[in-house]
Amino acid sequence: MSIFDWPALCIGLLAGFYWSRVIKLVLKTRKLTGRAANFWPPETLGKILRIVWYPNVAAWVLVPLVSAFHVLTPRLHIPWIVCWTAVVAAFVVYYLTLICWKKMGRDWRMGIDPSEKNTLIVSGPYALVRHPIYALQCTFALLSFVAVPNVFMGIVALLQIILLQWEARREEKHMLSVHGEVYGDYIRQVGRFIPRGRYHAKA
């Protein structure tokens, strides 16, 4: 047995890098707008969700790193080539997420502020999927489980996906209240996480 579970180590480091990038975006948004991108959102439910969400994010980083030293066992019998394929795919997902973050620019947020009216971005990746960042993050969570196939990573991935699904629906309700029929038309044309068409604004 190798001294390290290398796929687990790579996933742990990538997850750590991913979430450190999120913190960097929070600080950058605060500098640009005076608001910390709703890192701790003003609405009550958002705050309650963060009490569950942020420890799960920490576990997403720590479980693979601990698993890399063969501490969290047993692991499912997934071939190493499959684990490494998941690692490579996770790096691709991270690169695609960078594109989405760049497209959002100063309008990037990670929570809901009922008093805030953000720009409706419907071009680039957002012309194909309403929540490309969430879709990619769900994929990253699944790939993390494939690369680190133990029950602890499975719980982390499942909880992350459930929270993202819930948050996406909450954000859509908020966006409908802010942008009205324009966003309703966007919803009818574009899939939430899976592409089913390309957005075309009404003339």
DRENDO-1510 file (C-alpha; in Angstrom, 1 decimal, always signed):
<recs>
REC; n; res; u; v; w
REC; 1; MET; +0.0; +0.0; +0.0 .
REC; 2; SER; +1.3; +3.5; -0.9 .
REC; 3; ILE; +2.0; +5.8; +2.0 .
REC; 4; PHE; -0.6; +8.2; +0.6 .
REC; 5; ASP; -4.0; +7.8; -1.1 .
REC; 6; TRP; -3.0; +10.1; -3.8 .
REC; 7; PRO; -6.4; +10.7; -5.4 .
REC; 8; ALA; -7.8; +11.6; -1.9 .
REC; 9; LEU; -4.8; +14.0; -1.3 .
REC; 10; CYS; -5.4; +15.7; -4.7 .
REC; 11; ILE; -9.1; +16.1; -4.0 .
REC; 12; GLY; -8.5; +17.5; -0.5 .
REC; 13; LEU; -6.0; +20.0; -1.8 .
REC; 14; LEU; -8.2; +21.0; -4.7 .
REC; 15; ALA; -11.2; +21.4; -2.4 .
REC; 16; GLY; -9.1; +23.6; -0.1 .
REC; 17; PHE; -7.9; +25.7; -3.1 .
REC; 18; TYR; -11.5; +26.0; -4.4 .
REC; 19; TRP; -12.9; +27.3; -1.1 .
REC; 20; SER; -9.9; +29.6; -0.4 .
REC; 21; ARG; -10.8; +31.1; -3.8 .
REC; 22; VAL; -14.3; +31.6; -2.7 .
REC; 23; ILE; -13.1; +33.4; +0.4 .
REC; 24; LYS; -10.9; +35.6; -1.9 .
REC; 25; LEU; -14.0; +36.4; -4.0 .
REC; 26; VAL; -15.9; +37.4; -0.8 .
REC; 27; LEU; -13.1; +39.8; +0.2 .
REC; 28; LYS; -12.8; +41.2; -3.3 .
REC; 29; THR; -16.6; +41.7; -3.5 .
REC; 30; ARG; -16.5; +43.5; -0.2 .
REC; 31; LYS; -13.8; +45.8; -1.5 .
REC; 32; LEU; -15.7; +46.6; -4.7 .
REC; 33; THR; -19.3; +46.9; -3.3 .
REC; 34; GLY; -18.9; +47.3; +0.5 .
REC; 35; ARG; -20.8; +44.0; +1.0 .
REC; 36; ALA; -19.2; +40.6; +1.6 .
REC; 37; ALA; -21.2; +38.8; -1.1 .
REC; 38; ASN; -23.7; +37.7; +1.5 .
REC; 39; PHE; -21.2; +35.3; +3.1 .
REC; 40; TRP; -23.4; +35.7; +6.2 .
REC; 41; PRO; -26.7; +36.6; +4.5 .
REC; 42; PRO; -29.1; +39.0; +6.2 .
REC; 43; GLU; -32.2; +36.7; +5.9 .
REC; 44; THR; -32.8; +34.2; +8.7 .
REC; 45; LEU; -33.1; +31.0; +6.7 .
REC; 46; GLY; -29.9; +31.8; +4.9 .
REC; 47; LYS; -28.1; +32.1; +8.3 .
REC; 48; ILE; -29.5; +28.8; +9.5 .
REC; 49; LEU; -28.4; +27.0; +6.4 .
REC; 50; ARG; -24.9; +28.4; +6.8 .
REC; 51; ILE; -24.7; +26.8; +10.3 .
REC; 52; VAL; -24.9; +23.4; +8.5 .
REC; 53; TRP; -23.3; +24.4; +5.2 .
REC; 54; TYR; -20.0; +25.8; +6.4 .
REC; 55; PRO; -19.0; +22.8; +8.6 .
REC; 56; ASN; -19.9; +20.6; +5.6 .
REC; 57; VAL; -17.5; +22.6; +3.4 .
REC; 58; ALA; -14.8; +22.2; +6.1 .
REC; 59; ALA; -15.5; +18.4; +6.1 .
REC; 60; TRP; -15.2; +18.4; +2.3 .
REC; 61; VAL; -11.6; +19.6; +2.7 .
REC; 62; LEU; -10.6; +17.6; +5.7 .
REC; 63; VAL; -12.2; +14.2; +4.9 .
REC; 64; PRO; -10.1; +13.7; +1.8 .
REC; 65; LEU; -6.9; +15.0; +3.5 .
REC; 66; VAL; -7.4; +12.6; +6.4 .
REC; 67; SER; -8.3; +9.8; +4.0 .
REC; 68; ALA; -5.1; +10.4; +2.2 .
REC; 69; PHE; -3.3; +8.8; +5.2 .
REC; 70; HIS; -5.6; +5.8; +5.1 .
REC; 71; VAL; -7.2; +6.8; +8.4 .
REC; 72; LEU; -10.9; +6.8; +7.3 .
REC; 73; THR; -11.6; +3.2; +6.1 .
REC; 74; PRO; -12.9; +1.1; +4.7 .
REC; 75; ARG; -13.2; +2.5; +1.2 .
REC; 76; LEU; -15.4; +1.2; -1.6 .
REC; 77; HIS; -13.6; -1.0; -4.1 .
REC; 78; ILE; -13.4; +1.5; -6.9 .
REC; 79; PRO; -10.5; +0.9; -9.4 .
REC; 80; TRP; -7.7; +3.4; -9.1 .
REC; 81; ILE; -8.0; +4.4; -12.7 .
REC; 82; VAL; -11.6; +5.5; -12.0 .
REC; 83; CYS; -10.4; +7.5; -8.9 .
REC; 84; TRP; -7.8; +9.2; -11.0 .
REC; 85; THR; -10.2; +10.0; -13.8 .
REC; 86; ALA; -12.5; +11.6; -11.2 .
REC; 87; VAL; -9.5; +13.7; -10.0 .
REC; 88; VAL; -8.8; +14.9; -13.5 .
REC; 89; ALA; -12.4; +15.7; -14.1 .
REC; 90; ALA; -12.5; +17.7; -10.8 .
REC; 91; PHE; -9.7; +19.9; -12.1 .
REC; 92; VAL; -11.7; +20.5; -15.3 .
REC; 93; VAL; -14.7; +21.4; -13.2 .
REC; 94; TYR; -12.7; +23.9; -11.2 .
REC; 95; TYR; -11.4; +25.5; -14.4 .
REC; 96; LEU; -15.0; +25.8; -15.7 .
REC; 97; THR; -16.0; +27.3; -12.4 .
REC; 98; LEU; -13.4; +30.0; -12.8 .
REC; 99; ILE; -15.0; +31.0; -16.1 .
REC; 100; CYS; -18.4; +31.3; -14.4 .
REC; 101; TRP; -16.9; +33.4; -11.5 .
REC; 102; LYS; -15.3; +35.7; -14.0 .
REC; 103; LYS; -18.6; +36.1; -15.9 .
REC; 104; MET; -20.4; +37.0; -12.7 .
REC; 105; GLY; -17.8; +39.7; -11.9 .
REC; 106; ARG; -18.9; +42.1; -9.2 .
REC; 107; ASP; -22.4; +40.6; -9.2 .
REC; 108; TRP; -21.2; +37.3; -7.8 .
REC; 109; ARG; -23.0; +36.4; -4.5 .
REC; 110; MET; -23.3; +33.3; -2.3 .
REC; 111; GLY; -26.5; +34.2; -0.6 .
REC; 112; ILE; -29.7; +36.2; -0.7 .
REC; 113; ASP; -30.1; +39.8; +0.4 .
REC; 114; PRO; -33.8; +40.7; -0.1 .
REC; 115; SER; -32.9; +44.4; -0.3 .
REC; 116; GLU; -30.4; +43.9; -3.1 .
REC; 117; LYS; -31.3; +44.0; -6.8 .
REC; 118; ASN; -28.5; +42.3; -8.8 .
REC; 119; THR; -27.9; +42.3; -12.5 .
REC; 120; LEU; -29.6; +39.4; -14.3 .
REC; 121; ILE; -26.8; +37.7; -16.2 .
REC; 122; VAL; -28.0; +35.5; -19.0 .
REC; 123; SER; -25.0; +35.2; -21.3 .
REC; 124; GLY; -22.1; +32.9; -21.5 .
REC; 125; PRO; -22.6; +29.8; -19.3 .
REC; 126; TYR; -25.8; +31.4; -17.9 .
REC; 127; ALA; -27.4; +31.2; -21.4 .
REC; 128; LEU; -27.3; +27.4; -21.1 .
REC; 129; VAL; -27.9; +26.8; -17.4 .
REC; 130; ARG; -29.5; +29.0; -14.7 .
REC; 131; HIS; -27.0; +27.9; -12.0 .
REC; 132; PRO; -23.8; +26.8; -13.7 .
REC; 133; ILE; -21.7; +27.3; -10.6 .
REC; 134; TYR; -24.0; +25.1; -8.5 .
REC; 135; ALA; -24.2; +22.5; -11.3 .
REC; 136; LEU; -20.4; +22.4; -11.4 .
REC; 137; GLN; -20.2; +22.2; -7.6 .
REC; 138; CYS; -22.6; +19.3; -7.5 .
REC; 139; THR; -20.5; +17.6; -10.1 .
REC; 140; PHE; -17.3; +18.3; -8.0 .
REC; 141; ALA; -19.0; +16.8; -4.9 .
REC; 142; LEU; -19.9; +13.6; -6.8 .
REC; 143; LEU; -16.4; +13.4; -8.3 .
REC; 144; SER; -14.9; +13.9; -4.8 .
REC; 145; PHE; -16.9; +10.9; -3.6 .
REC; 146; VAL; -15.7; +8.8; -6.6 .
REC; 147; ALA; -12.1; +9.8; -5.8 .
REC; 148; VAL; -12.5; +9.3; -2.1 .
REC; 149; PRO; -15.0; +6.5; -1.9 .
REC; 150; ASN; -15.8; +6.2; +1.8 .
REC; 151; VAL; -19.0; +6.8; +3.7 .
REC; 152; PHE; -17.8; +10.1; +5.2 .
REC; 153; MET; -17.2; +11.6; +1.8 .
REC; 154; GLY; -20.5; +10.2; +0.6 .
REC; 155; ILE; -22.3; +12.0; +3.4 .
REC; 156; VAL; -20.5; +15.3; +2.6 .
REC; 157; ALA; -21.3; +15.0; -1.1 .
REC; 158; LEU; -24.9; +14.2; -0.5 .
REC; 159; LEU; -25.5; +17.0; +1.9 .
REC; 160; GLN; -23.7; +19.5; -0.3 .
REC; 161; ILE; -25.9; +18.5; -3.3 .
REC; 162; ILE; -29.1; +18.8; -1.2 .
REC; 163; LEU; -28.1; +22.2; +0.1 .
REC; 164; LEU; -27.3; +23.4; -3.4 .
REC; 165; GLN; -30.6; +22.2; -4.8 .
REC; 166; TRP; -32.5; +24.0; -2.0 .
REC; 167; GLU; -30.5; +27.2; -2.3 .
REC; 168; ALA; -31.0; +27.3; -6.1 .
REC; 169; ARG; -34.8; +27.1; -5.7 .
REC; 170; ARG; -34.7; +29.9; -3.0 .
REC; 171; GLU; -32.6; +32.1; -5.2 .
REC; 172; GLU; -35.0; +31.6; -8.1 .
REC; 173; LYS; -37.9; +32.7; -6.0 .
REC; 174; HIS; -36.0; +35.8; -5.0 .
REC; 175; MET; -35.0; +36.5; -8.6 .
REC; 176; LEU; -38.6; +36.2; -9.7 .
REC; 177; SER; -39.6; +38.8; -7.2 .
REC; 178; VAL; -36.9; +41.1; -8.4 .
REC; 179; HIS; -36.9; +40.7; -12.2 .
REC; 180; GLY; -40.5; +39.4; -12.7 .
REC; 181; GLU; -41.5; +38.2; -16.1 .
REC; 182; VAL; -38.1; +38.6; -17.6 .
REC; 183; TYR; -36.7; +36.0; -15.2 .
REC; 184; GLY; -39.9; +33.9; -15.7 .
REC; 185; ASP; -39.1; +33.8; -19.4 .
REC; 186; TYR; -35.5; +32.9; -18.6 .
REC; 187; ILE; -36.7; +29.9; -16.4 .
REC; 188; ARG; -38.9; +28.7; -19.2 .
REC; 189; GLN; -36.1; +28.6; -21.7 .
REC; 190; VAL; -33.1; +27.5; -19.6 .
REC; 191; GLY; -32.6; +24.4; -17.4 .
REC; 192; ARG; -31.7; +24.8; -13.7 .
REC; 193; PHE; -28.6; +22.5; -13.8 .
REC; 194; ILE; -28.8; +20.7; -17.1 .
REC; 195; PRO; -28.9; +22.5; -20.4 .
REC; 196; ARG; -32.2; +22.1; -22.3 .
REC; 197; GLY; -31.9; +25.1; -24.6 .
REC; 198; ARG; -30.3; +28.5; -25.1 .
REC; 199; TYR; -31.7; +31.7; -23.7 .
REC; 200; HIS; -33.0; +34.2; -26.3 .
REC; 201; ALA; -34.4; +37.5; -24.9 .
REC; 202; LYS; -37.7; +38.7; -26.2 .
REC; 203; ALA; -37.4; +41.5; -28.7 .
</recs>
